[in-house]
Amino acid sequence: MLTIRLTRVGKKNDPSFRVIVVESKRKPQPGNYLEMVGSYDPRTDRIDLKADRIKHWIGMGATTSETVHNLLVSNKIIDAKKINVLPKKTVAKVEAAPSADAAALPLEDSALDSAAPAEESAQTEVAVEEAPSEEAAA
C-alpha cells in the first residue's frame, strides 16, 4: 500500500518538508521514495504541490497521512473535511470539557450555597477575633 506523507529535510531548527509517495511500511528516509510530489515550508507557509500527480497517486489507491490530508484540503486539491491531528490526550480533554461543564453546573450552584455559610462563619470568626483585641486595648 502506498502513502503520501511528509519527510523532513533541512537544517536543525530550520524545518522544511517534502511531500513524498512511499510504501506505507517504510520509514520516511531521504531518497527512499517513489516520487516527490511537493514541498512544505512551515516557517514561511510556502506550499508547493503537484496537484495532478497527487490526484494520480490517490486514484491509484495511495492513502494520505493526516497532515498531508489537511494540506490538500486547505489547498483545495481534494474536497473533504480536515482531520484533527492533535494528540489524543488533548482531544479527550476537549471532548470531556462540554460534559464536565454540564455536570459542573449543579455542583457550582451547590458550591455557591455552601460557600455563603462559609463566608458568614469567616466573618463571625473575624468579629470574634476583633472583640478580644478591643477588650485588651481598653
KEBATI-134568 format. One record per residue: residue number from 1; z negated, y, x of N, C-alpha, C, CB in turn. Coordinates in steps of 0.2 Angstrom, whole numbers, plus 5000, padded with zeros to 4 digits. Glycine has a CB too. Example, Ala and Ser with C-alpha at 12.3 -4.5 7.8 and 13.67 -1.06 7.14 Angstrom:
% KEBATI-134568
<1, <4961, 4972, 5066>, <4961, 4978, 5062>, <4961, 4984, 5066>, <4955, 4978, 5057>>
<2, <4965, 4989, 5064>, <4964, 4995, 5068>, <4961, 5000, 5064>, <4971, 4997, 5070>>
//
This chain:
% KEBATI-134568
<1, <5000, 4994, 5004>, <5000, 5000, 5000>, <5000, 5006, 5004>, <4994, 5000, 4995>>
<2, <5004, 5011, 5002>, <5004, 5017, 5006>, <5000, 5023, 5003>, <5012, 5020, 5007>>
<3, <4997, 5027, 5008>, <4993, 5033, 5006>, <4996, 5039, 5009>, <4986, 5031, 5007>>
<4, <4995, 5044, 5005>, <4997, 5051, 5008>, <4990, 5054, 5009>, <5001, 5055, 5003>>
<5, <4989, 5056, 5015>, <4982, 5058, 5017>, <4982, 5063, 5023>, <4977, 5053, 5019>>
<6, <4977, 5066, 5024>, <4976, 5071, 5030>, <4974, 5068, 5036>, <4971, 5077, 5028>>
<7, <4977, 5070, 5042>, <4974, 5068, 5048>, <4973, 5075, 5052>, <4979, 5064, 5052>>
<8, <4967, 5075, 5055>, <4965, 5081, 5059>, <4969, 5082, 5065>, <4958, 5081, 5060>>
<9, <4971, 5088, 5067>, <4974, 5089, 5073>, <4971, 5096, 5075>, <4982, 5089, 5073>>
<10, <4972, 5098, 5081>, <4970, 5105, 5083>, <4964, 5104, 5088>, <4968, 5109, 5077>>
<11, <4961, 5110, 5090>, <4956, 5110, 5095>, <4949, 5110, 5091>, <4956, 5117, 5099>>
<12, <4944, 5109, 5095>, <4937, 5109, 5092>, <4936, 5116, 5089>, <4932, 5107, 5098>>
<13, <4933, 5116, 5084>, <4931, 5122, 5080>, <4937, 5126, 5077>, <4926, 5126, 5084>>
<14, <4943, 5123, 5078>, <4949, 5126, 5075>, <4953, 5120, 5072>, <4953, 5129, 5081>>
<15, <4951, 5118, 5066>, <4954, 5113, 5062>, <4961, 5115, 5059>, <4949, 5110, 5057>>
<16, <4965, 5110, 5060>, <4971, 5110, 5056>, <4973, 5103, 5054>, <4977, 5114, 5060>>
<17, <4977, 5102, 5049>, <4978, 5095, 5047>, <4985, 5094, 5046>, <4974, 5094, 5040>>
<18, <4988, 5088, 5047>, <4994, 5085, 5045>, <4994, 5081, 5039>, <4998, 5081, 5051>>
<19, <4998, 5082, 5034>, <4999, 5078, 5028>, <5004, 5072, 5030>, <5001, 5082, 5022>>
<20, <5001, 5066, 5030>, <5005, 5060, 5033>, <5005, 5055, 5028>, <5002, 5058, 5039>>
<21, <5010, 5051, 5028>, <5011, 5044, 5024>, <5009, 5039, 5029>, <5018, 5044, 5021>>
<22, <5004, 5035, 5027>, <5002, 5029, 5032>, <5000, 5024, 5027>, <4996, 5032, 5036>>
<23, <4999, 5018, 5030>, <4997, 5012, 5027>, <4989, 5013, 5025>, <4998, 5005, 5031>>
<24, <4987, 5011, 5019>, <4980, 5013, 5017>, <4975, 5010, 5021>, <4979, 5012, 5010>>
<25, <4976, 5004, 5024>, <4971, 5001, 5028>, <4970, 5004, 5035>, <4973, 4993, 5029>>
<26, <4975, 5008, 5038>, <4975, 5010, 5044>, <4971, 5016, 5045>, <4982, 5012, 5047>>
<27, <4968, 5017, 5051>, <4964, 5024, 5052>, <4969, 5029, 5053>, <4959, 5023, 5058>>
<28, <4967, 5035, 5051>, <4972, 5041, 5052>, <4972, 5043, 5060>, <4970, 5047, 5048>>
<29, <4975, 5039, 5064>, <4976, 5041, 5071>, <4982, 5045, 5072>, <4976, 5034, 5075>>
<30, <4982, 5049, 5077>, <4988, 5053, 5079>, <4994, 5049, 5081>, <4987, 5058, 5085>>
<31, <5000, 5050, 5078>, <5006, 5047, 5079>, <5007, 5040, 5076>, <5006, 5046, 5087>>
<32, <5002, 5038, 5072>, <5002, 5031, 5069>, <5003, 5031, 5062>, <4995, 5027, 5071>>
<33, <5009, 5035, 5060>, <5010, 5036, 5053>, <5018, 5035, 5052>, <5008, 5042, 5051>>
<34, <5020, 5034, 5046>, <5027, 5033, 5044>, <5031, 5039, 5044>, <5027, 5029, 5037>>
<35, <5028, 5045, 5041>, <5031, 5051, 5040>, <5026, 5057, 5040>, <5036, 5051, 5035>>
<36, <5027, 5062, 5043>, <5023, 5068, 5042>, <5027, 5072, 5036>, <5023, 5072, 5048>>
<37, <5023, 5074, 5031>, <5026, 5077, 5025>, <5024, 5084, 5024>, <5026, 5073, 5019>>
<38, <5020, 5087, 5029>, <5017, 5093, 5028>, <5011, 5095, 5033>, <5015, 5095, 5021>>
<39, <5009, 5101, 5032>, <5003, 5103, 5036>, <4999, 5107, 5032>, <5005, 5106, 5043>>
<40, <4992, 5108, 5034>, <4987, 5112, 5031>, <4983, 5115, 5036>, <4983, 5108, 5025>>
<41, <4982, 5122, 5036>, <4978, 5125, 5040>, <4972, 5129, 5036>, <4981, 5131, 5044>>
<42, <4966, 5126, 5035>, <4961, 5129, 5031>, <4959, 5136, 5033>, <4955, 5124, 5030>>
<43, <4959, 5138, 5039>, <4957, 5144, 5041>, <4961, 5150, 5039>, <4956, 5144, 5049>>
<44, <4968, 5149, 5038>, <4972, 5154, 5036>, <4975, 5152, 5029>, <4978, 5155, 5041>>
<45, <4973, 5146, 5026>, <4975, 5144, 5020>, <4983, 5143, 5020>, <4973, 5149, 5014>>
<46, <4986, 5142, 5025>, <4993, 5140, 5025>, <4994, 5133, 5024>, <4996, 5142, 5032>>
<47, <4998, 5132, 5019>, <5000, 5125, 5017>, <5008, 5125, 5017>, <4997, 5123, 5010>>
<48, <5010, 5120, 5021>, <5017, 5119, 5021>, <5018, 5111, 5019>, <5020, 5120, 5028>>
<49, <5022, 5110, 5013>, <5023, 5104, 5011>, <5030, 5102, 5009>, <5018, 5102, 5005>>
<50, <5033, 5096, 5011>, <5039, 5095, 5009>, <5039, 5091, 5002>, <5043, 5090, 5015>>
<51, <5040, 5095, 4997>, <5039, 5093, 4990>, <5044, 5087, 4989>, <5041, 5098, 4985>>
<52, <5050, 5087, 4991>, <5055, 5082, 4989>, <5053, 5075, 4993>, <5062, 5083, 4991>>
<53, <5050, 5075, 4999>, <5048, 5069, 5002>, <5042, 5067, 4999>, <5047, 5071, 5010>>
<54, <5037, 5071, 4997>, <5031, 5069, 4994>, <5033, 5065, 4987>, <5026, 5075, 4993>>
<55, <5037, 5068, 4983>, <5039, 5065, 4977>, <5042, 5058, 4978>, <5043, 5070, 4973>>
<56, <5046, 5058, 4984>, <5050, 5052, 4985>, <5044, 5046, 4987>, <5054, 5053, 4991>>
<57, <5039, 5048, 4991>, <5034, 5043, 4993>, <5030, 5041, 4987>, <5030, 5045, 4998>>
<58, <5028, 5046, 4982>, <5025, 5044, 4976>, <5029, 5040, 4972>, <5022, 5051, 4973>>
<59, <5035, 5041, 4971>, <5040, 5037, 4967>, <5040, 5030, 4970>, <5046, 5040, 4967>>
<60, <5039, 5029, 4977>, <5039, 5023, 4980>, <5033, 5019, 4979>, <5041, 5023, 4987>>
<61, <5028, 5022, 4976>, <5021, 5019, 4975>, <5016, 5021, 4979>, <5022, 5011, 4976>>
<62, <5017, 5026, 4983>, <5011, 5029, 4988>, <5006, 5032, 4983>, <5014, 5033, 4993>>
<63, <5000, 5031, 4985>, <4994, 5035, 4982>, <4992, 5041, 4986>, <4988, 5030, 4981>>
<64, <4989, 5045, 4983>, <4986, 5051, 4987>, <4979, 5051, 4988>, <4989, 5058, 4984>>
<65, <4976, 5054, 4993>, <4969, 5055, 4994>, <4967, 5060, 4989>, <4967, 5056, 5001>>
<66, <4961, 5061, 4988>, <4958, 5066, 4983>, <4960, 5073, 4985>, <4951, 5065, 4981>>
<67, <4959, 5074, 4991>, <4960, 5081, 4994>, <4967, 5083, 4994>, <4957, 5082, 5001>>
<68, <4972, 5078, 4996>, <4979, 5079, 4996>, <4981, 5080, 4988>, <4983, 5073, 4999>>
<69, <4978, 5076, 4984>, <4980, 5077, 4977>, <4979, 5084, 4974>, <4976, 5072, 4972>>
<70, <4973, 5087, 4976>, <4971, 5094, 4974>, <4976, 5099, 4978>, <4964, 5095, 4976>>
<71, <4978, 5097, 4984>, <4983, 5102, 4987>, <4989, 5102, 4983>, <4984, 5100, 4994>>
<72, <4992, 5096, 4981>, <4998, 5095, 4977>, <4997, 5098, 4971>, <5000, 5088, 4977>>
<73, <4992, 5098, 4967>, <4991, 5101, 4961>, <4991, 5109, 4962>, <4984, 5099, 4957>>
<74, <4987, 5111, 4967>, <4987, 5119, 4967>, <4994, 5122, 4970>, <4982, 5120, 4973>>
<75, <4998, 5118, 4973>, <5005, 5120, 4975>, <5010, 5118, 4969>, <5007, 5117, 4981>>
<76, <5008, 5115, 4964>, <5012, 5113, 4958>, <5018, 5109, 4960>, <5015, 5120, 4955>>
<77, <5016, 5104, 4964>, <5021, 5099, 4966>, <5020, 5093, 4961>, <5020, 5096, 4973>>
<78, <5014, 5092, 4959>, <5013, 5087, 4954>, <5009, 5090, 4948>, <5009, 5080, 4956>>
<79, <5010, 5088, 4942>, <5006, 5090, 4936>, <5001, 5086, 4934>, <5011, 5091, 4930>>
<80, <4995, 5088, 4936>, <4989, 5084, 4935>, <4983, 5088, 4935>, <4988, 5078, 4939>>
<81, <4977, 5086, 4933>, <4971, 5090, 4934>, <4968, 5088, 4941>, <4965, 5088, 4929>>
<82, <4964, 5093, 4944>, <4961, 5092, 4950>, <4956, 5087, 4950>, <4958, 5099, 4953>>
<83, <4954, 5084, 4956>, <4949, 5079, 4956>, <4943, 5082, 4960>, <4951, 5073, 4960>>
<84, <4937, 5081, 4957>, <4931, 5083, 4960>, <4930, 5079, 4967>, <4925, 5083, 4956>>
<85, <4930, 5083, 4972>, <4929, 5079, 4979>, <4922, 5081, 4982>, <4934, 5081, 4984>>
<86, <4917, 5083, 4978>, <4911, 5085, 4981>, <4907, 5078, 4981>, <4907, 5089, 4976>>
<87, <4902, 5078, 4986>, <4898, 5072, 4987>, <4895, 5070, 4980>, <4893, 5072, 4992>>
<88, <4894, 5063, 4979>, <4891, 5061, 4973>, <4884, 5063, 4971>, <4891, 5053, 4973>>
<89, <4880, 5065, 4976>, <4874, 5067, 4975>, <4874, 5074, 4972>, <4870, 5068, 4982>>
<90, <4879, 5078, 4974>, <4880, 5085, 4971>, <4882, 5084, 4964>, <4885, 5089, 4975>>
<91, <4887, 5080, 4963>, <4890, 5079, 4956>, <4884, 5076, 4952>, <4896, 5074, 4956>>
<92, <4880, 5072, 4954>, <4875, 5069, 4950>, <4870, 5075, 4948>, <4871, 5064, 4953>>
<93, <4868, 5079, 4952>, <4864, 5085, 4951>, <4867, 5089, 4946>, <4862, 5089, 4957>>
<94, <4874, 5091, 4946>, <4877, 5095, 4941>, <4877, 5092, 4935>, <4884, 5096, 4944>>
<95, <4878, 5085, 4934>, <4879, 5082, 4928>, <4872, 5081, 4925>, <4882, 5075, 4929>>
<96, <4867, 5080, 4929>, <4860, 5079, 4927>, <4857, 5086, 4924>, <4855, 5076, 4932>>
<97, <4859, 5091, 4927>, <4856, 5098, 4925>, <4857, 5100, 4918>, <4860, 5103, 4929>>
<98, <4862, 5099, 4914>, <4863, 5100, 4907>, <4858, 5096, 4903>, <4869, 5100, 4904>>
<99, <4857, 5090, 4904>, <4852, 5086, 4901>, <4845, 5088, 4902>, <4854, 5078, 4902>>
<100, <4844, 5089, 4909>, <4837, 5092, 4911>, <4836, 5098, 4907>, <4837, 5092, 4918>>
<101, <4840, 5103, 4907>, <4839, 5109, 4903>, <4837, 5108, 4896>, <4845, 5114, 4904>>
<102, <4841, 5103, 4893>, <4840, 5102, 4886>, <4833, 5099, 4885>, <4845, 5097, 4883>>
<103, <4831, 5094, 4890>, <4824, 5091, 4889>, <4819, 5096, 4891>, <4824, 5085, 4894>>
<104, <4820, 5101, 4896>, <4815, 5105, 4898>, <4813, 5111, 4893>, <4818, 5109, 4905>>
<105, <4818, 5112, 4888>, <4816, 5117, 4883>, <4810, 5116, 4880>, <4822, 5118, 4878>>
<106, <4809, 5110, 4877>, <4802, 5109, 4873>, <4797, 5109, 4878>, <4802, 5102, 4870>>
<107, <4798, 5107, 4884>, <4792, 5107, 4889>, <4790, 5114, 4891>, <4794, 5103, 4896>>
<108, <4796, 5119, 4891>, <4794, 5126, 4893>, <4790, 5129, 4888>, <4801, 5130, 4894>>
<109, <4792, 5127, 4881>, <4788, 5130, 4876>, <4780, 5128, 4876>, <4791, 5128, 4869>>
<110, <4779, 5122, 4878>, <4773, 5119, 4878>, <4769, 5122, 4884>, <4772, 5111, 4878>>
<111, <4773, 5123, 4890>, <4771, 5126, 4896>, <4768, 5133, 4895>, <4776, 5125, 4902>>
<112, <4772, 5137, 4891>, <4770, 5143, 4889>, <4764, 5144, 4885>, <4776, 5147, 4885>>
<113, <4763, 5139, 4880>, <4757, 5138, 4876>, <4751, 5137, 4881>, <4758, 5133, 4871>>
<114, <4752, 5132, 4885>, <4746, 5130, 4889>, <4745, 5136, 4895>, <4748, 5124, 4893>>
<115, <4750, 5140, 4896>, <4749, 5145, 4901>, <4745, 5151, 4899>, <4756, 5147, 4904>>
<116, <4746, 5152, 4892>, <4742, 5158, 4889>, <4735, 5156, 4889>, <4744, 5158, 4882>>
<117, <4732, 5151, 4888>, <4725, 5150, 4888>, <4723, 5150, 4896>, <4723, 5143, 4885>>
<118, <4727, 5148, 4900>, <4725, 5148, 4907>, <4724, 5155, 4910>, <4730, 5144, 4911>>
<119, <4729, 5159, 4907>, <4728, 5166, 4909>, <4722, 5170, 4906>, <4735, 5170, 4906>>
<120, <4720, 5168, 4900>, <4714, 5170, 4897>, <4708, 5168, 4901>, <4714, 5168, 4890>>
<121, <4708, 5162, 4903>, <4702, 5159, 4907>, <4702, 5163, 4914>, <4703, 5152, 4907>>
<122, <4708, 5164, 4916>, <4708, 5168, 4923>, <4705, 5175, 4922>, <4715, 5168, 4926>>
<123, <4707, 5178, 4917>, <4704, 5185, 4915>, <4697, 5184, 4914>, <4708, 5188, 4909>>
<124, <4694, 5179, 4911>, <4687, 5178, 4910>, <4684, 5177, 4916>, <4686, 5172, 4905>>
<125, <4687, 5173, 4921>, <4683, 5172, 4927>, <4683, 5179, 4931>, <4687, 5167, 4931>>
<126, <4688, 5183, 4931>, <4688, 5189, 4934>, <4683, 5194, 4931>, <4695, 5192, 4934>>
<127, <4682, 5193, 4925>, <4677, 5198, 4922>, <4670, 5195, 4924>, <4678, 5198, 4914>>
<128, <4669, 5189, 4924>, <4663, 5186, 4926>, <4661, 5188, 4933>, <4662, 5178, 4925>>
<129, <4666, 5188, 4938>, <4665, 5189, 4945>, <4664, 5197, 4946>, <4671, 5188, 4949>>
<130, <4667, 5201, 4941>, <4666, 5208, 4942>, <4659, 5210, 4940>, <4671, 5212, 4938>>
<131, <4656, 5207, 4935>, <4649, 5208, 4932>, <4644, 5208, 4937>, <4648, 5204, 4926>>
<132, <4643, 5202, 4941>, <4638, 5202, 4946>, <4639, 5207, 4951>, <4638, 5195, 4949>>
<133, <4645, 5209, 4953>, <4645, 5214, 4958>, <4643, 5221, 4956>, <4653, 5214, 4960>>
<134, <4644, 5222, 4949>, <4642, 5228, 4947>, <4634, 5229, 4946>, <4644, 5229, 4939>>
<135, <4631, 5223, 4945>, <4624, 5222, 4945>, <4621, 5223, 4952>, <4621, 5216, 4941>>
<136, <4624, 5220, 4956>, <4622, 5221, 4963>, <4622, 5228, 4966>, <4626, 5216, 4968>>
<137, <4627, 5231, 4964>, <4628, 5238, 4966>, <4623, 5243, 4963>, <4635, 5241, 4964>>
<138, <4621, 5241, 4957>, <4616, 5245, 4953>, <4609, 5244, 4955>, <4616, 5244, 4946>>
//
